Amino acid sequence: MIFNSKKFARKYAIIYTTILSIVLTAPLFVYIMILLQIDEAKVKLSLERQSHKIILSMQHYNNSDKIYHFPRYKEYNSVLYDINYNTIFSTIDFIPNHLSEGFHQLEENYYIVYPLPQGYYFNASYLLVSTKHTANSIYFMATGVMFLIIMVLFIFSLLILKNFSTPFENLNRQLDNFIKDSMHEINTPLTIINLNIDLFTNKYGDNRYMWRIKSASKTLATIYNDMDYLVKEGRVVDKNSNINFSEFITNRVKYFQEIANLKDIQLNMDIEDGIYYIFTKRKLQRVVDNTLSNAIKYSLDGRCVEIRLYKDSQDRVIFIVKDNGVGIEDTNKIFSRYYREDETKGGFGIGLNIVKSIIEEENIQLEVISKIEEGTTFRYIF
């Protein structure tokens, strides 16, 4: 598979940017909180100054004057309360939630309450001065800074990772080309071997030595097909077709019978006729071949492998392969790439990993039941 440096750089740039953004959020949050506290202190100071102006205006009022013009301001409103907090005069448009002495906030309304000396200021006991204020500018600034940080981090990470991954992409491309060329070179002699085996068998008859050569070539062909599937994965678009499932399974079982003969294993088929299923032939062959190959490989000599194909009451296609072998200790690990539970059996440990990727792509259910020294059953539900 070709290593995509752009995809690699984009993926990890997002990861690194996210991590660093989270790390930088803490100092930015502290900085924003400090700015909000400073902003609140400025509002409080402005309210205190305005309160003093109003109090000073009332102090200068001469009782001989018939009318007192209460100071009005565009950005500030005020209230005079008596001792029982009854309103004497008001220009505010909200109801304060606290009337105790000091600085308070109600949503975007900031206000301060001052006590007044008794007997003065028109029998008022408390003065409330308010203003409307929001910290939107701070929040906008914080959002802008955070966005700028994220963009700079992402672009910087993207450039570094792309440059870093380019040599690996070139190396991977060379390796990929080498594998494709090797696959092509392997296919040619493998085809010649199989062809000459068939010609030799037709002329001189079959024998145990021919079985061994056929078995080895078919095992090699299975590995070749797995490698070919991995090389073409993501590049070749497979088209579904209406496959004669019954005939397909029968042919694959006959194909593997010569491999089974070397271990005196009998492949017993119980195949229901006339079962068709819309699927990709290349993917179906990988599922069937790897399942049959493993069943033969891990079965004990002289035993049998049971292969069943039928439709259940829900019209689902059920494909079952049951061996009589060593069993599997951990059925979850066998689908990991390059994992081999028994190193002595050979192989690369990629077959069942391919099977897993196919059944996940095609929403095929798989049940694996295994008992040590008794055998393993693979049950596919299409």
Secondary structure, 3 states (H helix, E strand, C coil): CCCCHHHHHHHHHHHHHHHHHHHHHHHHHHHHHHHHHHHHHHHHHHHHHHHHHHHHHHHCCCCCCCCCCCCCCCCCEEEEECCCCCEEEECCCCCCCCCCCEEEEECCEEEEEEECCCCCCCCCCEEEEEEECCCHHHHHHHHHHHHHHHHHHHHHHHHHHHHHHHHHHHHHHHHHHHHHHHHHHHHHHHHHHHHHHHHHHHHHCCCHHHHHHHHHHHHHHHHHHHHHHHHHCCCCCCCCEEEEHHHHHHHHHHHHHHHHHCCCCEEEEEECCCCEEEECHHHHHHHHHHHHHHHHHHECCCCEEEEEEEECCCCCEEEEEECCECCCCCCCHHHCCCCCCCHHHCCCCCHHHHHHHHHHHCCCEEEEEEECCCEEEEEEEC
